[in-house]
Amino acid sequence: HPNLGVVRVGPEQSFVVADIPGLIEGASEGAGLGHQFLRHLQRTRLLLHIVDLAPFDEGVDPVEQAKAIVGELKKYDAELYSKPRWLVLNKLDMVPVEERAAKVKDFVKRFKWKGPVYEISALTREGCEPLIRKIFEHVHTQQLAEQAPKEVDPRFAGGEDSGLDMTDPRFAPQDPE
């Protein structure tokens, strides 16, 4: 199951985050806990693709791992693949300051990423606060859009602009007998 957590942005401002670790290549075919994890992702408003820029295993290519995950999303469900997705590059604290910009640029280029990119260190919290604010803004905007009244065809809305002649006797209240 995903790890759920509430992120508090301010008084009466929060959102829920689902951390879904361990999505692996082959998940779309059911490998590991693939289908379970992918089903959880379908209920989200935003996907954060968090990639460690400095993986523990130096033999691991973070770009190839990230591409594999995106491939699993695409194979599993086109709608899931097309959800808003942001790239979050983590473990900035493990990359020497003078190498960060080049490492980020190289990752984005090799990953062929065109969307938003956020650079963070979960350990030191560097970059976390701006990311949290952006997530809240995105989620809040989506919630407002979902709650907005849907446009109704004026012919079926009733009222003055309905095109119906409310003086027509067919619309007069009926007396119950």
N, C-alpha and C positions, 0 to 999 in steps of 0.2 A: 504494500500500500504506500501511497505517497506520504511524505511528511508534510503536515499542514501547519502553517503558522500565520498569525495575524501580525501585520506590519502596521504600527500606529504612526501616522504622519503628523497628527495634531489632535486637539480635542475633537472628538466625534468624526475624525477622518482616519480611516483605516482600509485595508484591503487584505484579502487572504492570498497567501502564496502556497502553492503545492510544489514541493521539491520531489522530483521524480528521478531518483538516481538509478544508474545501472541500465539505461536503455542501451542495448547492444545491437551490433549488426545481426540481422536475421530476426529482429523483433517483429517485423511485419508478418513473418511466417510463424510466429509464436515462440521463437527462441527465448530462453530465459523466462522472464515474466512479461515478455513483449506485449501481448494483447492486453493484459491487465493495465500496464503502464500507458499504452497508447489510448485505451478507452478513457483513462483519467484526463489525458491531454485534450480530448474532444470537448470537455466541459469548460475549458479555459477561455479567457478573453484575449490573452496575450501569451506568447511563448518567449521565454528568455533562454536563448541557447548559450549556456555558460560553458566556456572553454578555458581550461588551464593553459596559460601561455608558457608556464614552466612546469611541465608534467614531472612527476617523481621519476618515472622511467624515461631516461633520455633517448631510448630507442623508439619511443612512441612519437608519431608525427601528429600533433594536435589538429592540423588541417585535414588529414586523412580521416581521423576519428570524427571530426565535425561533419565532413562530407558523408560519411557512412550514416550518421544519425539523420541528416536531412534526407538521405535516400530512403531510410526506413519510414519517415513521415510521408514521403511522396508515395511509396508503394502501398502503405496502409490505407490512406484516405486522402484524396485530392483536396477535400475541404479542410482537413487538418493541416495539410501542407500549405494551403493558402492563407491560413490564419496570420494575423500580424505577428512578426517574429523579430526580435532584437538580438543582436550579437553582444554578449557580455564577455569580455576577456578578463579573466581572473588571474590572481597570483602575481600582480604587478610588483609586489614587494620582493619577489624572487628574481626579478630581472633588473640588472644594473640600470640606473637612471639614464645613463648615456646610450643604452641600447634599446630602450623602450620604444621610442618612436619608430625606429627601423623595424623592430620585431612586429609591432602592430601593423605597420604598413605592409610588410611581407605577408603576414597572415591574411589580411583583408584581400590582398592581390591574389594570392594563391587559392583562397577560398572563393574568390569571385563574388564577394559580398557587396551588395548595393544598398543595404538598409542601414538603420541606425547601429552605431558601434559605441559601446561603453567600456571604459577601462576601469577596473576596480582591483582592490585587494580586500578580500573578505576578512583577512586576518587583521589588517591595520585600519580597515574601514575607509581607506582612501577611495574616493569616487563613489562611495555607496550612497551618501545623502542625495546628491543630484540624481542618481539613478532612481532612488526611491520616490523622489518628487515627480519625476517624469512618468514612472509607472502609475502613480496615483492619478496624475492628470489624465493619462490615457484611459485608465479604468473608469474614472469618474465621467469622462466625456462619453464613453460607451454606455454607461448606465443611464445618463441623461437622454441619450439618443433612443435607448430602448424604452424609456418611460414617456417619451414625447408622444403626443396624440398623433395617431395616424391620419393622413389626409383622407378625407371622405369625399366621395363624389357628391357635389352639391345637389344633384337630382334626388339623392336618397337621404339627405341630411335633415330634411324638414326645415321649418323656419322660413324667413322672408326670401332667402336666395334659393329656395328649393325648386322653383319653377312650378310648384303646385299651387293651384288656386284654392286657398283654404276657405273661400266663400262658397265653393261648390257644395251643394247639399249632401253629396256623398261623404263629405268629411265632417258633417254635423254630428254632435254627440247623439247617441241613441238613447231613448228613454226605455229603461227596462220595464216590461209589462208584467 
